[in-house]
Amino acid sequence: MADSETQGPDYEEQHVHTVYEQIASHFSSTRYKPWPVVERFLKGLPDGAVGADVGCGNGKYLAVNPRVFIVGSDRSTNLIKIAKQHHPHSAVVADNLSLPHPNHSFDFAISIAVIHHLSTPARRIDAVKAILELLRPPFRDRKGGTGGRALIYVWALEQKDSRRGWDEGHQQDVMVPWVMKGKKEKAQKKGKALEQDMEYGGAKRGAEDKTFLRYYHLYRKGELESDVAEAGGEIVESGYEKDNWWAIVARKT
């Protein structure tokens, strides 16, 4: 773990962005089922709503509700190539802190498991602010309109019941491994595919497992709400799901 003085864009480039470029295909194969609160949020939107998925990854949330249109964005070129398959939705390569969208123009936004990859408190608050700036301003009309809403998810520090076992008292800035299993070598012999049993140091020799370390900031209870307030937003609803803190947020009225 680097000292806080060395954290920032370069640190994230090395310990987040470069990693996701390398693991994109394998990562995508494990990301296909929407989390319940995200699905509820997206399916509860009015028909025709237009939104942004900031840090969309492989785009698994783009097609959850076919009656809305979503523009996805992600720093990973390789993940965006996968996300672009979710027609008719759009997906572009963009940084969370430098989004190409016009401000105040979206009915909704989602940011699922993204902001915890920002490596300083100021950058995480700026990331929340960038999402809030996408949303339509608060308003009231005869139909009860209230302006744009965003759903944000971050990994929780309080995970004592998970396989990771993190909880209060554990450090909040961690490196989390992603392991890609190597495939055993295969050879063709007499028209049949046979697994090579090449003994090397008592083990079969093939492609080696690769471990990639990704930076995460684990959010303690109440920290996400605090960041939202610092960014100029307000909490509409918040909670805990699957080792994550989440919040539905809006711009202040």
Long-range contacts (C-beta under 8 A, 24 or more apart in sequence): 1-171, 1-173, 1-174, 1-175, 4-120, 7-119, 7-120, 8-119, 8-120, 8-123, 11-119, 11-215, 12-117, 12-118, 12-119, 12-215, 15-119, 15-175, 15-213, 15-214, 15-215, 16-75, 16-117, 16-214, 16-215, 17-75, 17-76, 19-178, 19-212, 19-213, 19-214, 20-75, 20-76, 20-78, 20-79, 20-214, 21-76, 21-77, 21-78, 22-212, 23-178, 23-180, 23-212, 24-58, 24-76, 24-78, 24-79, 24-81, 24-82, 25-78, 25-82, 26-178, 26-180, 27-57, 27-58, 27-79, 27-178, 28-57, 28-58, 28-79, 28-82, 31-57, 31-58, 31-60, 32-60, 33-60, 34-60, 34-61, 34-64, 35-112, 35-153, 35-241, 35-242, 35-244, 36-241, 37-151, 37-239, 37-241, 37-246, 38-64, 38-110, 38-112, 38-151, 38-153, 39-64, 41-108, 41-110, 41-151, 41-248, 42-68, 42-110, 45-107, 45-108, 46-107, 49-107, 49-108, 50-105, 50-106, 50-107, 51-106, 51-107, 51-108, 51-109, 51-110, 52-99, 52-101, 52-106, 52-108, 52-109, 52-110, 52-131, 52-134, 53-109, 53-110, 53-111, 53-112, 54-96, 54-99, 54-109, 54-110, 54-111, 54-114, 54-130, 54-131, 54-134, 55-96, 55-111, 55-112, 55-113, 55-114, 55-115, 56-80, 56-83, 56-91, 57-83, 57-112, 58-82, 58-83, 59-83, 59-84, 59-85, 59-86, 59-89, 59-91, 61-110, 61-112, 62-86, 62-89, 62-91, 63-89, 68-107, 68-108, 71-101, 73-99, 73-100, 73-101, 96-127, 96-130, 96-131, 97-123, 97-126, 97-127, 97-130, 99-130, 99-134, 101-134, 103-133, 103-134, 104-133, 104-134, 104-135, 104-136, 104-137, 104-148, 105-134, 105-136, 106-134, 106-135, 106-136, 106-148, 107-135, 107-136, 107-148, 107-149, 108-135, 108-148, 108-149, 108-150, 108-151, 109-134, 109-135, 109-148, 109-149, 109-150, 109-151, 110-150, 110-151, 110-152, 111-150, 111-151, 111-152, 111-153, 112-151, 112-152, 112-153, 113-153, 113-154, 113-155, 113-244, 114-153, 115-152, 115-154, 115-227, 116-154, 116-155, 116-216, 116-217, 116-218, 116-219, 117-214, 117-215, 117-216, 117-217, 118-217, 119-173, 119-215, 119-217, 121-227, 124-217, 124-227, 125-227, 125-230, 125-231, 126-231, 128-152, 128-227, 128-228, 128-230, 128-231, 128-233, 128-249, 129-231, 129-232, 129-233, 131-249, 132-228, 132-231, 132-232, 132-233, 132-249, 132-250, 132-251, 135-250, 135-251, 137-251, 138-250, 138-251, 138-252, 138-253, 146-250, 147-250, 147-251, 147-253, 148-250, 148-251, 149-236, 149-248, 149-249, 149-250, 150-233, 150-248, 150-249, 150-250, 151-246, 151-247, 151-248, 151-249, 152-224, 152-228, 152-246, 152-247, 152-249, 153-244, 153-245, 153-246, 154-217, 154-219, 154-224, 154-244, 154-245, 154-246, 155-216, 155-217, 155-218, 155-219, 155-243, 155-244, 155-245, 156-218, 156-219, 156-220, 156-221, 156-240, 156-243, 156-244, 156-245, 157-218, 157-219, 157-220, 157-221, 158-220, 158-221, 158-240, 159-218, 159-243, 162-243, 164-243, 166-218, 168-220, 170-218, 172-217, 172-218, 172-219, 172-220, 173-215, 173-216, 173-217, 173-218, 174-215, 174-216, 174-218, 175-213, 175-214, 175-215, 175-216, 176-213, 176-214, 176-215, 176-216, 177-211, 177-212, 177-213, 177-214, 178-211, 178-212, 178-213, 178-214, 179-209, 179-210, 179-211, 179-212, 180-209, 180-210, 180-211, 180-212, 181-209, 182-206, 182-207, 182-208, 182-209, 182-210, 183-207, 219-245, 221-245
